[in-house]
């Protein structure tokens, strides 16, 4: 059983990001480019995003550690970032420059990493699983 290091790294980053939104959504929101305090509705959505990211990241990392096929979790990660990008584009004109750069730029990078991970060649051990 070999560890998928790329999947472990990507899953660990997504898990850490998700946990940060659960532990302190206000600080995490500032880290992602919004200097203002979000409304209670926005805080709810930040926590929801935290649960989603922690779940996807944790399951991606767990699959990597077990030597399982990680393609589906990479695809789920790309899908989550695509949903964030789609939502962000709809309010693009209302976002501050820092939010555009960090939030939307991060989503684009996340989509790229997710698609890359989902399209990687499988090893002999992964095809049997």
C-alpha positions as CSV (number, residue, x, y, z in Angstrom):
1,X,0.0,0.0,0.0
2,X,1.5,3.3,-1.1
3,X,0.4,6.7,0.1
4,X,-0.8,9.2,-2.6
5,X,1.3,12.2,-1.5
6,X,-0.4,14.6,-3.9
7,X,-3.8,13.6,-2.7
8,X,-2.7,13.8,0.9
9,X,-1.4,17.3,0.4
10,X,-4.5,18.5,-1.4
11,X,-6.8,16.8,1.1
12,X,-4.9,18.2,4.0
13,X,-5.0,21.7,2.7
14,X,-8.8,21.5,2.1
15,X,-9.3,19.9,5.5
16,X,-7.3,22.6,7.2
17,X,-9.3,25.3,5.4
18,X,-12.6,23.7,6.3
19,X,-11.6,23.4,10.0
20,X,-10.5,27.1,10.0
21,X,-14.0,28.1,8.9
22,X,-15.6,25.9,11.6
23,X,-13.3,27.1,14.4
24,X,-13.3,30.8,13.7
25,X,-15.4,31.7,10.6
26,X,-14.8,35.5,11.1
27,X,-11.0,35.1,11.1
28,X,-11.1,32.7,8.2
29,X,-13.3,35.1,6.2
30,X,-10.8,37.9,6.8
31,X,-8.0,35.5,5.6
32,X,-9.9,34.9,2.4
33,X,-10.0,38.6,1.6
34,X,-13.1,40.1,3.4
35,X,-12.0,42.7,6.1
36,X,-15.6,43.3,7.3
37,X,-17.7,41.3,9.7
38,X,-20.2,39.1,7.8
39,X,-23.9,39.1,8.5
40,X,-25.4,36.1,10.5
41,X,-26.6,34.6,7.2
42,X,-23.1,34.9,5.7
43,X,-21.7,33.3,8.9
44,X,-24.0,30.3,8.4
45,X,-22.8,29.9,4.9
46,X,-19.2,30.2,6.0
47,X,-19.7,27.4,8.5
48,X,-21.5,25.3,5.8
49,X,-18.6,25.8,3.5
50,X,-16.3,24.7,6.4
51,X,-18.2,21.5,6.9
52,X,-18.1,20.8,3.2
53,X,-14.4,21.5,2.9
54,X,-13.5,19.5,6.0
55,X,-15.5,16.5,4.8
56,X,-14.1,16.5,1.2
57,X,-10.6,17.2,2.4
58,X,-10.7,14.6,5.2
59,X,-12.1,11.9,2.8
60,X,-9.5,12.8,0.1
61,X,-6.7,12.5,2.7
62,X,-8.1,9.3,4.1
63,X,-8.2,7.7,0.7
64,X,-4.7,8.9,0.0
65,X,-3.4,7.3,3.3
66,X,-5.2,4.0,2.6
67,X,-3.8,3.8,-1.0
68,X,-7.3,3.9,-2.4
69,X,-8.3,5.6,-5.7
70,X,-8.6,9.3,-5.0
71,X,-9.9,10.4,-8.4
72,X,-13.5,10.8,-7.2
73,X,-12.5,12.9,-4.2
74,X,-10.4,15.1,-6.4
75,X,-13.4,15.5,-8.7
76,X,-15.7,16.4,-5.7
77,X,-13.1,19.0,-4.6
78,X,-13.1,20.5,-8.1
79,X,-16.9,20.6,-8.1
80,X,-17.0,22.4,-4.8
81,X,-14.6,25.0,-6.1
82,X,-16.6,25.3,-9.3
83,X,-19.7,26.0,-7.3
84,X,-17.8,28.7,-5.3
85,X,-16.5,30.2,-8.6
86,X,-20.0,30.2,-10.2
87,X,-21.5,31.9,-7.1
88,X,-18.6,34.4,-6.9
89,X,-18.9,35.4,-10.6
90,X,-22.5,36.3,-10.1
91,X,-21.5,38.9,-7.5
92,X,-18.1,39.8,-9.0
93,X,-18.9,43.5,-9.3
94,X,-19.8,43.6,-5.6
95,X,-16.6,42.0,-4.4
96,X,-13.6,43.9,-3.1
97,X,-10.4,43.4,-5.2
98,X,-8.9,41.3,-2.4
99,X,-12.0,39.1,-2.4
100,X,-11.8,38.7,-6.2
101,X,-8.1,37.8,-6.1
102,X,-8.1,35.4,-3.1
103,X,-11.6,34.0,-3.3
104,X,-12.2,33.7,-7.0
105,X,-8.5,33.0,-7.8
106,X,-8.4,30.3,-5.1
107,X,-11.5,28.7,-6.7
108,X,-9.8,28.7,-10.1
109,X,-6.6,27.1,-8.6
110,X,-8.8,24.6,-6.7
111,X,-10.6,23.6,-9.9
112,X,-7.3,23.1,-11.7
113,X,-5.9,20.9,-8.9
114,X,-9.1,18.9,-8.6
115,X,-9.3,18.2,-12.4
116,X,-5.6,17.4,-12.5
117,X,-6.0,14.9,-9.6
118,X,-9.1,13.4,-11.2
119,X,-7.4,12.9,-14.5
120,X,-4.1,11.4,-13.3
121,X,-3.2,7.9,-14.4
122,X,-4.1,5.2,-12.0
123,X,-1.5,2.8,-10.7
124,X,-1.9,-1.0,-10.9
125,X,-3.1,-1.2,-7.3
126,X,-5.8,1.5,-7.8
127,X,-7.4,-0.1,-10.8
128,X,-8.1,-3.3,-8.7
129,X,-10.0,-1.3,-6.1
